């Protein structure tokens, strides 16, 4: 039996962090993409996906510092299902 080494879990995906923020736009649901310097940055791909599925960045959704904010929880849920 092979012993489990911490490096064996290095390629496991990191969970997306989620939360709710209040702003002048009202309540916004947010998701933060994991940052891993060893892997490709998925932020640009995620922005393209949002633009294709949710329209251009506006009060419905926007991205700031690898954190995506959504007005509707269902939009955030679709994002999480796609990028987790």
N, C-alpha and C positions, 0 to 999 in steps of 0.2 A: 504494500500500500504506500503510495506516494504521499509524503507529508505536505500539508497546505502551507504555501509560502505567500507572504503578503503580496509579492509581485504577481502572483497568479490572478489577482483581482484588479490589476492595473487597467485592463481594457474594459472593465465593467462600466457601463454608462453611469454618469452622475445623475442624481434626480434633479428635476427642474424645481426651482424654488418658486412658490406662489404666495400671493397676498392680496390685500385690498388697501388702496390708498384713497384719501379724500383730497380733492383739489377744486379749483374754481370750475372745473368741468363736471363736478359731482363725484360720485364714487367710481373709481377705476379699479379693475382687476388687473393684476400684473403677474408676469411670469419672467423669470430670469434664466437665460441660457447658461449652462455651466461653462466656466472658462477653464480650458486646458491648453497650456502652451504647446504640448506635444501633438495636439490634434488640430485639424483645420477649423477655422472660425466659421461657424454656421450662421452668423448674424446676417450677412448679405443674402444668403439663400433664404433665410426666414423672412426677411423684408420682401423679397421677390414673391414668396409664397403668399404673404399677407396682401400685397398689392393685387395679386391675381385672384385671390379669394374674397377679400374684404374691401377692395378698392384702395385708392391712394390714401396715404397717411393723413389723418385729420382728427376730428374729435371722436371718431369711432374706434380708432386705434392709432398708436404711434410708438416709436422705439427711441430709447435714450440709454446710452451706455450699456448695451446688451440686455436691457430690460424692456419688455414689451408690455404696453398698457392697453387694456381693452375696456370699452364702455359696457359691453354686454358680456355676461359670464359665459354665454354659449359660444361666443367668438373665442374667448380664452380657452374653453374646453376643446374646441376644434384645433387650436394651436397646440395645446398640450398633447393631444392625440397624435398629431403629425410629428412633433419634434421630440417626443420622449422615447 
